[in-house]
Amino acid sequence: MDTFSYDVIVIGAGPVGENVADRVVRGGLTAAVVERELVGGECSYWACMPTKALLRSGSSLRAARSLPGAREAVTGGLDVAAVLRRRDSFASHWADDGQVSWLDSAGIALHRGQGRIAAERTVEVTGEDGATVRLTARHAVVVATGSSALLPDIAGLREAAPWTSREAAAARTVPGRLAIIGGGVVATEMATAYASLGSAVTLLAREALLPSAESFAGAHVTEALRAAGASVHVGAEVAAVTRDADGTVRLTLTGGDRVEADELLVAVGRTPNTHDLGLDRAGLKPGAWLTVDDTLRVIGEDGTPAGGWLYAAGDVNHRALLTHQGKYQARAAGDAIVARAQGEPVEARMVVDEDRRVIVGFTVVGPDVAELLHAATVAITGEVPLDRLWHAVPAYPTVSEVWLRLLEAYGR
């Protein structure tokens, strides 16, 4: 078996994995990424880029129709074929040549195949041809494999071959009738896109749309979808799904109502891509979200870093399932790996007037800590009580979390 050695190995070459690798290379380390699909990840080919392209034409047409002077010039609907061609271009026609070229230019090695942790700081990569290579890391292994669409336990659902967000983003044709299970961002986004493309959309949500946002946001989106011609059912729960020989999908709701569609999209959440990574070799549970500390090191079941060499950034740690947040975590993880590899010390202390419960002194040593000084100045000169500082929650993951660690060390 061929063996290659690097300072850092990143499993997953989406935007998070790319940013981790780029950060450590910029810090003077060597890095390799492992990818079993397309370099660039979910956002580039099956999410952010193609979905926004699908939405854009419809939103432009609605804007023109609402503007006097332009409204009169609009005589037809969308050219669906042209919309899909434009979508294809934004997804790079599902080819990752450009991303691979960027890896080369950045000095990052690429190994294609399924990566699995085989031992401490060791990853084995099995390619499509069955050949396996072994990669060893001098400093760290980073899991950045993202997440996949969750399919709930509904009778007949898997057998009905539903769409997930991937199929919806990459569809070659627009179904005449589209049923959607879910009421979150993906469900409402795809309902908007396909309604504009001519589908008769039926949205089935167990609770109000966009339940994690302020209630007025979901209410406005519900109103907009209905105005666009979509049928929105709040409080609907699907009990069973079947697909006929002719392709018709039939959904039975818990109350007995039935819905028919030509395609079914399921958008009810995400599940971590951690099933086939060899996590058990690191004492972790395969298929689970990975718990991390403030520097993105994976925490084991005993509450301590899992070996100290394993990191997780992006969706897999379940902190914030957003690409821009994942990229932010990637930079933080990369900086932490480089700092540990270089042996840079980091220490912080604060001096507290216990009678008044305010900070009167602050000292911090380490890389990139200058950004903390102004916050310390405000806390000291403003004599901000410690009880109030507890509510100034620092953004995660940033070096500002030093404040949280100091407050925790002092106690309430």
C-alpha positions in Angstrom: 0.0 0.0 0.0 1.4 3.4 -1.0 1.9 5.8 1.9 2.0 9.6 1.9 2.8 11.9 4.8 1.5 15.5 5.4 1.3 17.8 8.4 -2.5 17.9 8.1 -5.1 15.7 6.5 -8.6 17.0 5.8 -11.4 14.5 5.0 -13.9 16.4 2.9 -13.1 19.0 0.1 -16.1 21.2 0.3 -15.7 24.9 1.2 -14.9 24.0 4.8 -12.3 21.5 4.0 -10.8 23.7 1.4 -10.5 26.6 3.9 -8.9 24.5 6.6 -6.3 23.2 4.2 -5.7 26.7 2.8 -5.3 28.1 6.3 -2.7 25.6 7.4 -0.8 25.9 4.2 -0.7 29.6 4.6 0.6 29.0 8.1 3.6 27.0 6.7 2.3 23.4 7.0 1.6 20.8 4.3 -1.9 19.6 3.7 -3.9 17.0 1.8 -7.7 16.8 1.2 -9.6 13.6 0.7 -12.8 13.8 -1.4 -15.1 11.0 -2.6 -17.3 13.2 -4.7 -16.7 16.6 -6.3 -14.1 19.1 -5.0 -16.1 22.1 -3.9 -18.8 20.3 -2.0 -22.5 20.6 -1.5 -22.8 24.4 -1.8 -21.1 24.5 -5.2 -23.1 21.8 -6.9 -26.3 20.9 -5.0 -27.1 23.8 -2.7 -26.2 27.5 -2.6 -25.1 28.0 -6.1 -27.6 26.1 -8.2 -30.6 27.0 -5.9 -29.9 30.7 -6.1 -29.6 30.4 -9.8 -33.1 28.7 -9.9 -34.6 31.5 -7.8 -33.1 34.4 -9.7 -35.0 34.3 -12.9 -38.4 34.1 -11.1 -37.5 36.9 -8.7 -36.4 39.1 -11.7 -39.7 38.5 -13.5 -41.7 39.3 -10.4 -39.7 42.5 -10.0 -40.4 43.5 -13.6 -44.1 42.8 -13.3 -44.3 45.0 -10.2 -42.6 48.0 -11.8 -44.8 50.4 -13.9 -43.2 50.8 -17.3 -41.5 47.4 -17.2 -44.8 45.6 -16.4 -46.3 46.5 -19.7 -43.4 44.9 -21.6 -43.7 41.5 -19.8 -45.8 39.3 -22.1 -44.8 35.8 -21.2 -43.5 33.5 -18.5 -40.1 32.0 -17.8 -38.2 30.1 -20.4 -37.7 27.0 -18.2 -35.0 25.4 -20.4 -33.0 28.6 -20.3 -33.4 28.8 -16.5 -32.1 25.3 -16.2 -29.2 26.0 -18.5 -28.2 29.0 -16.5 -28.4 26.9 -13.3 -26.1 24.3 -14.9 -23.5 27.0 -15.6 -23.6 28.1 -12.0 -23.0 24.5 -10.9 -20.0 24.3 -13.2 -21.9 21.6 -15.1 -21.1 19.4 -12.1 -17.4 19.3 -13.0 -14.8 20.3 -10.5 -11.9 21.1 -12.8 -11.7 24.7 -11.5 -11.7 23.7 -7.9 -9.0 21.1 -8.5 -6.9 23.7 -10.3 -7.2 26.0 -7.2 -6.0 23.2 -4.9 -3.0 22.8 -7.2 -2.2 26.5 -7.1 -2.6 26.6 -3.4 -0.2 23.7 -2.9 -2.8 21.4 -1.4 -2.7 17.7 -2.4 -5.8 15.9 -3.4 -6.7 12.2 -2.9 -9.9 11.0 -4.4 -11.9 8.3 -2.6 -13.5 7.4 0.6 -11.4 8.4 3.6 -11.5 6.4 6.8 -9.5 6.8 10.0 -7.4 3.7 10.4 -5.3 4.6 13.4 -4.0 7.7 15.3 -3.3 10.4 12.7 -3.7 7.8 9.9 -6.3 7.9 7.1 -6.8 5.2 4.5 -8.4 6.3 1.2 -10.1 3.8 -1.1 -10.6 5.0 -4.6 -13.3 4.0 -7.1 -11.0 1.3 -8.5 -10.7 -0.3 -5.1 -7.1 0.7 -4.6 -6.2 2.0 -1.2 -3.5 4.5 -0.1 -2.5 5.4 3.4 -2.0 9.0 4.6 -0.3 9.9 7.8 -0.6 13.3 9.5 2.2 14.8 11.6 -0.2 17.1 13.4 -3.9 16.8 12.8 -6.8 15.1 11.0 -9.8 17.3 10.3 -13.3 15.9 9.5 -15.1 18.3 7.2 -17.5 15.9 5.5 -20.7 18.0 5.9 -24.2 16.7 6.2 -26.9 15.0 4.0 -30.6 15.3 3.8 -32.5 13.5 6.5 -35.3 11.0 5.4 -37.8 10.6 8.2 -39.3 7.3 9.2 -42.5 7.4 7.1 -44.1 4.3 5.7 -43.1 3.7 2.1 -41.0 6.9 1.8 -37.7 5.4 0.8 -39.4 3.0 -1.7 -41.0 6.0 -3.3 -37.6 7.4 -4.3 -38.2 11.0 -3.2 -36.1 13.9 -4.1 -33.8 15.5 -1.5 -32.3 18.9 -1.8 -29.8 17.5 -4.2 -32.3 16.2 -6.8 -34.3 19.4 -6.5 -31.3 21.5 -7.2 -30.1 19.4 -10.1 -33.4 18.4 -11.7 -33.4 18.1 -15.5 -37.1 18.7 -15.9 -39.8 20.6 -13.9 -42.6 18.3 -12.6 -46.1 19.4 -13.2 -47.0 18.7 -9.6 -44.5 18.9 -6.8 -45.2 17.9 -3.2 -42.8 19.1 -0.5 -42.6 17.7 3.0 -41.0 20.3 5.3 -41.3 24.0 6.2 -37.7 25.2 6.7 -35.4 27.1 4.5 -34.8 24.4 1.9 -38.5 23.6 1.6 -39.6 27.2 1.2 -36.8 28.1 -1.1 -37.6 25.1 -3.5 -41.3 25.8 -3.2 -40.6 29.4 -4.4 -38.3 28.2 -7.2 -40.6 25.5 -8.6 -43.7 27.6 -8.3 -42.0 30.2 -10.5 -41.0 27.5 -13.0 -44.6 26.4 -13.4 -45.0 23.5 -10.9 -48.2 23.1 -8.9 -46.6 23.1 -5.5 -48.1 21.6 -2.4 -46.1 22.3 0.8 -46.8 20.1 3.8 -45.4 21.4 7.1 -46.0 20.1 10.6 -45.7 23.5 12.1 -45.5 27.1 11.0 -43.0 27.8 8.2 -39.4 28.8 9.2 -40.0 27.7 12.8 -36.5 28.7 13.9 -37.0 32.3 12.9 -39.3 35.0 14.2 -42.9 34.1 13.7 -43.6 37.0 11.4 -40.9 35.8 8.9 -42.8 32.5 8.4 -46.1 34.3 8.1 -44.8 36.5 5.4 -43.2 33.6 3.5 -46.5 31.7 3.8 -48.4 34.6 2.3 -45.9 35.0 -0.5 -46.0 31.3 -1.4 -49.7 31.3 -1.6 -49.7 34.5 -3.7 -47.3 32.6 -6.1 -49.9 29.9 -6.4 -48.5 27.3 -4.0 -50.8 25.4 -1.7 -49.4 25.6 1.9 -50.7 23.2 4.6 -49.6 24.0 8.1 -50.1 21.3 10.7 -49.9 18.6 8.1 -48.2 15.3 8.9 -47.6 12.6 6.3 -48.3 9.0 7.5 -47.5 7.0 4.3 -46.2 7.4 0.8 -46.5 5.3 -2.4 -45.4 5.7 -6.0 -47.5 4.1 -8.7 -46.0 2.4 -11.8 -46.7 5.5 -13.8 -44.6 7.6 -11.4 -47.5 9.3 -9.6 -46.7 9.9 -5.9 -49.5 9.5 -3.4 -49.2 10.8 0.1 -51.6 10.0 2.9 -51.8 12.4 5.8 -52.5 11.4 9.4 -56.0 12.9 9.2 -56.8 10.8 6.2 -56.4 13.5 3.5 -54.5 12.5 0.4 -52.2 14.4 -1.9 -51.0 13.4 -5.4 -47.9 14.7 -7.1 -45.5 13.8 -9.9 -42.5 14.3 -7.6 -41.9 14.5 -3.9 -39.2 16.6 -2.2 -38.3 15.8 1.4 -36.7 18.7 3.3 -37.0 18.1 7.0 -33.5 18.4 8.3 -29.9 17.2 8.0 -27.9 14.2 9.2 -24.1 14.2 9.6 -21.9 12.5 7.0 -20.0 10.5 9.7 -21.2 6.9 9.0 -18.2 5.5 7.1 -15.2 7.5 8.4 -13.7 4.9 10.9 -14.6 7.1 13.8 -14.8 4.0 16.0 -11.0 3.8 15.7 -10.9 7.1 17.6 -13.4 5.9 20.2 -16.3 7.8 18.7 -19.7 6.8 17.5 -20.1 6.5 13.7 -23.1 8.4 12.3 -23.2 10.9 15.2 -22.7 14.7 15.2 -19.2 15.4 16.5 -18.8 17.5 19.7 -15.9 20.0 19.6 -14.2 22.3 22.0 -13.4 26.0 21.4 -10.6 25.2 19.0 -12.7 22.7 17.0 -10.9 19.7 18.5 -13.3 16.7 18.7 -14.3 15.8 22.3 -14.8 12.2 23.2 -17.4 10.6 25.4 -15.2 11.2 28.5 -15.3 15.0 27.9 -11.7 15.3 26.9 -10.1 15.8 23.4 -10.2 12.6 21.4 -6.5 12.1 21.2 -5.9 15.8 20.7 -5.2 15.4 17.0 -8.8 15.1 15.6 -10.7 18.2 14.6 -14.2 18.7 13.1 -15.4 21.8 11.3 -18.6 22.7 9.5 -21.9 20.9 9.6 -20.5 17.8 11.2 -20.1 19.5 14.6 -23.7 20.8 14.5 -22.8 24.2 15.7 -24.2 26.2 12.7 -25.2 24.4 9.5 -24.3 27.4 7.2 -21.6 27.5 4.7 -20.2 30.9 5.8 -20.2 29.8 9.4 -18.4 26.6 8.4 -15.8 28.5 6.5 -15.3 30.7 9.6 -14.8 27.6 11.7 -12.4 26.3 9.1 -10.2 29.3 9.5 -10.3 29.1 13.3 -9.4 25.4 13.2 -6.6 26.0 10.8 -5.2 28.7 13.0 -5.4 26.5 16.1 -3.6 23.6 14.3 -0.8 25.9 13.1 -0.4 27.5 16.6 -0.2 24.1 18.2 2.2 22.8 15.6 4.4 25.8 16.2 4.1 25.4 20.0 2.9 29.0 20.5 1.9 29.7 24.1 -1.5 31.2 24.8 -2.4 32.4 28.3 -4.8 35.0 29.7 -5.5 36.4 33.2 -7.7 39.1 34.6 -7.6 40.9 37.9 -10.9 41.4 39.7 -11.9 43.8 42.4 -14.0 41.4 44.4 -15.7 44.0 46.5 -17.1 45.8 43.4 -17.0 42.7 41.1 -15.4 44.5 38.2 -12.3 43.8 36.2 -9.3 46.1 37.0 -6.6 44.4 35.0 -6.2 42.1 32.0 -3.2 40.4 30.4 -3.2 38.0 27.4 -0.3 36.4 25.5 -0.6 34.6 22.2 -1.1 35.1 18.4 -3.8 37.4 17.2 -4.8 38.6 20.6 -4.6 42.3 19.9 -8.3 42.3 19.0 -9.1 41.6 22.7 -7.5 44.7 24.0 -10.3 47.2 23.2 -12.9 44.9 24.7 -10.7 44.8 27.9 -10.4 48.5 27.9 -14.1 49.0 27.7 -14.8 46.5 30.4 -12.2 48.1 32.7 -12.8 51.8 32.1 -16.6 51.3 32.0 -16.4 49.3 35.2 -18.8 46.8 33.7 -20.0 44.4 36.5 -19.0 40.7 36.0 -22.7 39.7 36.3 -23.3 41.9 33.2 -20.3 40.6 31.3 -21.7 37.1 31.5 -24.4 38.3 29.1 -21.9 39.7 26.5 -21.7 36.3 24.8 -18.6 36.1 22.5 -19.1 34.8 18.9 -18.2 31.2 18.4 -15.5 30.3 17.3 -13.4 33.4 17.8 -10.5 34.3 20.0 -12.9 36.4 22.0 -14.1 33.2 23.7 -11.0 33.9 26.0 -13.4 36.1 27.9 -15.9 33.3 28.5 -13.1 31.0 29.7 -11.9 33.7 32.1 -15.4 34.3 33.5 -15.9 30.6 33.9 -12.6 30.2 35.7 -13.6 33.0 38.1 -17.0 31.6 38.7 -20.4 33.4 39.3 
